[in-house]
Amino acid sequence: MVVNFEQFALARLPSLLRYAVVLTGDRELAQDVVQEVLARAQVKWRRIVQVDSPEAYVRRMVLNEYLSWRRSWATRHVHAVGERLVEIDDARGGVHDHADGVVEADELWNRLATLGRRQRAVLVLRYYEQLDDEAIADLLGCSPVTVRSHASKALKTLRLNLEPQALVHTKEKS
């Protein structure tokens, strides 16, 4: 059964927006990215609908749009989006204390904002999209070794950013 563009857009818009929010760290920017991608996808829909997975194709378009976004503030602009991340986790079946979840999500969001675009994309594709290194390499147009390098550097950066916070929490408990 061939799905027309309007059916696809209505059905997949929430998922595409969640994906773009995780990539960009900014709800408004995510909406801009998805809007731009859907506008381009509509024009090419006859070709897109013929590929094996139109959704995967459009998700790749979202990733490419994010990686090529030219607004310099977009990579470092952080919003208090912890509640949105908790909503995403809830939608995926996470069970936790809401207040703790918001605090943890805000801390994670702030640390993710310190990463470069490709490092952040690798972590999102690996842990949010649950793709393996080969699939990520294919999406990013690089080798699996480069994917592992980006992931390693990103995780090291996140750990380094976490250490000062851990020391502060330890001192507060003393």
N, C-alpha and C positions, 0 to 999 in steps of 0.2 A: 504494500500500500504506500503510495507516494503522499507525503505530507506537504501541504503548502506552507509557505513562509509564515503566514499569520498563525497557523496552528503551532508550528515549531516555536515561534517567538513567545506565544502565550504560555505554552507548556514549559519551556526551558528558561524563561527570563529569571525567575527566582534563583535557580541554580547558577546561572551565569553571573548574576549580581553577587551572590555569596562568594563565588570563586574570585571575582574581580576585587571585592572588598578585602579578601585575604591577601591577594597579590599587592594591591596598592596601599592598603592601610588607611584608606580615606573613602568614605561612602559616596561623597559627591564625585570624586575623581573616578571611582568605580562605575558610577552611573554614566559619566561622560565616555569612558572607555567602552562600555557595553553598548551605549547608544551609537557610537561611531562604528563599532564592529557590526551591529545589526543593520545599520544603514548600508554598509558595504555588502553585507551578506545578502540583503534583499535584492540588490542589483545582480548578484552572481548566483542567486538561488537555484536556477536550473542546473548549473554545474555542480553546486555543493550537494544538492539532494541526490546526485548520482554516485557520490563517493560511498565507501563502505559505512562510514559513521559520520553523518552530517554534524552531530553534536560535537564529536571530537575535533572535527575540522573548525567549527566555530570557536570552541574553547582554545584551540591553537591560535586563532585570530586574536582572541582576547589577550593571550600571553604575548604575542608579538606586538600588539598595540601597547601593552604595558611596558614592554622592554624598550620600545622606541618613543615613549612619551617624552615630550620636550620641555615640559614645565619643570624648571629646576626645583621649585618648592615641593613638588609632588613626592620626591623620594625621602624627604626629611620632615615633612609636615605631619605631625601626629595629632590625632583627635582622641578624645576619651571614648574609645570604642569597645571597652571591655564588655559592656552589656550586649553589644552586637555579637561579639565572639562567643559569649555564653549562649546566645540564641542559636548561633550556628551549631555549637556543641550539642545543645538540647535537640536540635533538629536531627542530629546524627545519632541520638540515643544516649548522650552523656547524662550521668546522674551525679549530682554534687550539691553542696551547699551553695545557694545562689550568691551570697555576699562574698564568700571565699573565691568563688569562680570569677566574679567581676574583678576582684583585686588581682588575682593571678593572671587573668586575661589582659588587664591593663599593663601589668609588668611585662608580660610577654610581648605585647604590642609595641611598647616603648623600646624594648631590646631589638625587635625585628626592624624597627624604623632606622636603626643604626647600620643595617646591612646595605650593601650595594644591590642594585636591581637583580643582577644575575644570581648572586648568592641567595637573595630572598626568594627568587623564582625557583631555584633548586630545592630549597626547603619546603616551599608550598607544594611543588609538584611531588616531592618525595613523601611528605608527611600528611598533607591535606588530600592530595589527589591519589596518594598511595601508588605512585608509579615507580618502576625499577630504574636503575641508572641508565640502561640502554634506551628505554622509552624517553627518559628526560633528555638524554643526549640527542636523540632524534628530534625532539621538539625544539631544542635550543641550537641545533646545528653544530654540535661539538662532539668530542669523544667522551665515552664513559669515564675515562680517567680525569678529564676536565670537570665533569659533574662531581666526581668524588672529591676533587680538590676544592671546588666551590663549597661543597657541603662541609668539608672538614674545616675550612677557614671560617665559614659562617658559624658553625657550632662552637669553634674556639672563641670567636668574637662574642657570642652569646654567653659563654661561660665566663669570659673576662668581665663582661658587663654585669654579670650576676654576682661576682665575688664581692665588690664593694657593698652591694645591698645586703648580702649575707652577713658581712661584718657589722653593718649598722643594726640589723635585727638582733645579732648576738649581743651587742653592747646595750641595746634597749632592754633586753631580758635580764641583764646583770644587775 
